[in-house]
Amino acid sequence: MVVATFVVLGSLPAHATPGSGPAPTPPAPLGLPHGNPVLNGGFETGTYAPQWTLTPGGPFDFVCKAGATIGATTCIVHGGLYAMSFGLDGATDSLSQNVATVAGQSYILSFFLANNNPLDQDTTTFQVFWDGGLVYSLPSPQPTFPYHQVLINVTASTNSTPLTFVAENDPSQWFLDDVSLTIPAPPAQPVPALTDWSAVLTTLLLAGVAVGQIRRRLG
């Protein structure tokens, strides 16, 4: 159901523990035949609905435009003009979407995450669930950090997989942007070394000599 490999590109924010230990960087992703199956992953429609469902949501939980004021902070985006800003005070929000997948197919889930918590205090929970299983979690509290890309290896068990972001941010806001799902590239095939080519040529040469000797005998 879930492949628990977690990778964060760039330097990790303080206290971040995306996995139990270091993990290899996933292969470079390939584009899917029909593009990113995560709908409105960059929130560039200016709202999260109807592609995403937010539960329960609060007055500061919405898609914000770069530079807009949200309570005591300012909206920051990774790409485009918009990002999702959420994280209730005293409770958790759930932002979810059922993603079209292929049963048995492995994917790389990618998203960009930023946090605003200048005093590094109170509860700042952030978790990701794939197909109902926890695949990413940050301990609380988390200090302020700029956008970091998070890459997670996941596998689909059905043709429609629930993807859920769970967040609480008592002092301020989480910012989520550019959520995508891609298929890992196949491993590169090694180029035969010179010695390998020599062995192949030698084999072909010997085979040619043997065929010639057989023809002479038959002639």
C-alpha positions in Angstrom: 0.0 0.0 0.0 2.8 2.4 0.9 6.5 2.5 0.3 8.1 4.4 3.1 11.0 6.1 1.5 11.2 9.8 2.4 13.5 12.4 0.8 13.6 16.1 1.3 15.7 18.1 -1.2 17.8 21.0 0.1 18.8 21.4 3.7 16.3 20.1 6.1 14.4 22.5 8.4 15.5 22.2 12.0 13.9 19.2 13.9 12.7 17.7 10.6 12.6 13.9 10.6 11.0 12.8 7.3 12.2 9.2 7.8 14.0 6.9 10.2 17.3 7.4 8.4 18.9 8.5 5.2 17.4 7.2 2.1 18.6 7.2 -1.5 17.3 9.9 -3.8 14.5 8.5 -6.0 15.2 8.2 -9.7 14.3 11.2 -11.8 10.6 11.3 -12.5 9.0 10.9 -15.9 5.9 12.8 -17.1 2.7 10.8 -17.0 0.8 10.1 -20.3 -2.0 12.5 -19.3 0.0 14.9 -17.2 -0.1 15.3 -13.4 -3.0 13.2 -12.0 -3.1 15.5 -8.9 -5.7 18.1 -10.0 -5.1 21.7 -9.2 -1.8 20.7 -7.5 -0.4 24.3 -7.8 -3.7 25.9 -6.6 -3.5 28.2 -9.6 -7.3 28.3 -10.0 -7.3 30.6 -6.9 -9.2 28.2 -4.8 -8.8 24.6 -3.6 -12.4 23.4 -4.5 -13.7 21.4 -6.1 -10.6 19.3 -6.7 -9.6 19.4 -3.0 -11.7 18.9 0.1 -10.8 20.9 3.3 -12.2 19.6 6.6 -13.1 21.4 8.8 -11.3 24.6 7.6 -11.0 27.9 9.4 -10.9 31.7 8.7 -7.2 31.6 7.7 -7.4 28.3 5.7 -7.6 29.1 2.0 -5.7 29.5 -1.2 -3.8 32.7 -0.9 -2.2 35.0 -3.5 1.5 35.9 -3.3 2.0 38.9 -1.0 -1.5 38.8 0.5 -1.9 39.3 4.2 -3.1 36.2 6.2 -3.6 37.2 9.9 -0.1 38.2 11.1 1.8 36.7 8.2 2.1 37.1 4.4 1.3 34.6 1.7 4.4 33.0 0.0 4.2 30.8 -3.0 6.6 28.4 -4.7 5.4 28.7 -8.3 2.8 30.7 -10.0 0.7 33.2 -8.1 -1.1 31.0 -5.5 -0.5 28.5 -2.7 -2.6 26.7 -0.1 -2.3 28.3 3.4 -3.7 26.2 6.2 -3.4 24.8 9.7 -6.0 25.4 12.3 -5.2 26.9 15.8 -5.9 24.2 18.4 -7.1 21.5 15.9 -6.0 19.8 12.6 -7.2 20.5 9.1 -7.5 17.8 6.5 -6.9 18.7 2.8 -7.6 15.7 0.6 -8.1 14.5 -3.0 -8.8 11.1 -4.6 -6.0 10.8 -7.2 -6.5 8.7 -10.4 -3.8 6.0 -10.2 -2.9 2.5 -11.7 -3.1 -0.4 -9.2 0.4 -1.7 -8.6 2.2 1.3 -10.1 4.9 3.0 -8.1 5.0 6.8 -8.1 7.0 9.7 -6.7 4.8 12.1 -4.7 6.3 15.6 -4.7 5.2 18.8 -3.0 6.7 22.1 -1.7 6.2 23.0 1.9 7.0 26.2 3.9 6.3 27.2 7.5 5.9 30.5 9.4 6.7 30.2 13.1 9.2 32.9 14.1 9.2 32.0 17.8 9.6 28.2 17.2 6.8 27.4 19.7 3.4 25.8 20.1 1.9 23.1 18.0 2.9 22.9 14.3 1.8 19.5 13.0 2.2 18.5 9.4 1.5 14.9 8.1 0.8 13.3 4.7 -1.3 10.2 4.2 -1.3 8.1 1.1 -4.1 5.5 0.7 -4.9 5.9 4.4 -1.3 5.2 5.5 1.1 7.8 7.1 4.0 8.4 4.7 5.4 11.7 6.0 5.4 13.5 9.3 7.2 16.5 10.9 7.6 16.7 14.7 6.3 19.7 16.5 7.1 22.5 16.9 8.7 23.5 13.6 10.6 26.8 13.2 10.1 29.1 10.2 11.6 27.7 7.0 11.3 28.6 3.3 9.9 26.2 0.7 11.5 22.8 0.6 10.7 20.1 -1.9 9.6 16.8 -0.4 9.8 13.6 -2.4 8.1 10.4 -1.3 8.0 7.0 -2.9 4.5 5.6 -2.9 2.6 2.7 -4.6 -1.0 2.6 -5.6 -3.2 -0.4 -4.6 -6.2 0.8 -6.5 -7.2 3.0 -9.4 -8.3 5.8 -7.1 -6.0 6.7 -4.2 -6.8 9.2 -1.4 -4.0 11.7 -0.8 -4.4 13.7 2.4 -2.4 16.6 4.0 -3.1 17.0 7.8 -2.0 20.3 9.4 -2.2 22.3 12.6 -0.4 25.5 13.2 -1.3 27.3 16.4 1.0 30.4 16.0 0.7 31.0 12.2 0.4 29.2 8.8 1.7 26.3 6.7 2.1 26.9 3.0 1.7 24.1 0.5 2.3 24.4 -3.3 3.0 22.4 -6.5 1.7 19.0 -5.5 2.5 16.4 -8.2 2.6 12.6 -8.9 5.1 11.2 -11.4 6.3 7.8 -12.5 10.0 7.0 -11.6 12.3 6.8 -14.6 13.6 3.3 -15.3 17.2 2.7 -14.3 19.8 3.6 -17.0 21.3 0.6 -18.8 25.1 0.5 -18.5 27.1 1.1 -21.6 29.3 -2.0 -22.3 32.9 -1.3 -21.4 35.7 -1.6 -24.0 36.6 -5.0 -22.6 33.0 -6.1 -23.1 33.0 -5.1 -26.7 36.3 -6.9 -27.2 34.8 -10.1 -25.8 31.8 -9.7 -28.1 34.0 -9.1 -31.2 36.2 -12.1 -30.3 33.2 -14.3 -30.0 31.9 -13.2 -33.4 35.3 -13.7 -35.0 35.7 -17.2 -33.6 32.2 -18.1 -34.7 33.0 -16.9 -38.2 36.2 -19.0 -38.3 34.2 -22.0 -37.2 31.6 -21.6 -39.9 34.3 -21.2 -42.5 36.0 -24.4 -41.5 32.7 -26.3 -41.6 32.0 -25.0 -45.1 35.4 -26.1 -46.3 34.9 -29.6 -44.9 31.5 -29.9 -46.5 32.8 -28.6 -49.8 
